[in-house]
Amino acid sequence: MISETDIRQRIIDACREMNRNGLNQGTSGNISVRFEDGLLITPTAIPYDEMSPDMISKIYLSGDMTGNWEGPKEPSSEWRFHWQILKHRPEFNAVVHAHAPYCTTLAILRKPIPACHYMVAVFGGNDVRCSGYSTFGTKELADMALTAMEDRSACLLANHGMIAAGDSLKQAMWRAVELETLARQYCQSLQLGEPVILSEDDIRKTLERMDDYGV
Ligand code: 13P
């Protein structure tokens, strides 16, 4: 069994990795992992290189969205969408949020990602939606993110960034990287011409194959 301290350290390692690989920058972005009856989440506005396991906050998932938290530092300003997703989507155990450049470019244009590549199926269907806009940290944004992620494991956040979720932190991070790759491919294809979009049938067949492939 992995200890709570190890989970806290893995959250910090994942944050550093997402900044190293260009998925995020500065103190933008945040990560949460389900733990016992709540979630562990990065503190707000702390550079990832200065973060230590004791600084990770704990928020309870039971009851309403009260915002009761434990820890020496205030939790991420975006704890509400982490809370909404982990509360209402029991299949997920980790949520990654980043201001990934290509995802954010599309989110600024309020463009969802269509089935421009078969890998869109990794996120559960034939598109990745873009939520509406609301000020960062608000319950309204959390509600819109939850709606945009219906039957999906990721979404874009209008004029903001992206969210990817998974059954583990490893899977959520993998999806975050795949989503940014897909967004880059879509942005680049838009610059060269009119992307050809795969049909619902193409994506259905992809989903069937992916069951065997193990993603
Ligand atoms: P936090 O530092 O509060 O996690 O906020 C960063 C961010 O990306 C807000 O959307």
Residues whose N, C-alpha, C, O or C-beta is under 5 A from the ligand:
A	BS01	13P	T27 S28 G29 N30 P43 T44 A45 S76 S77 E78 F136
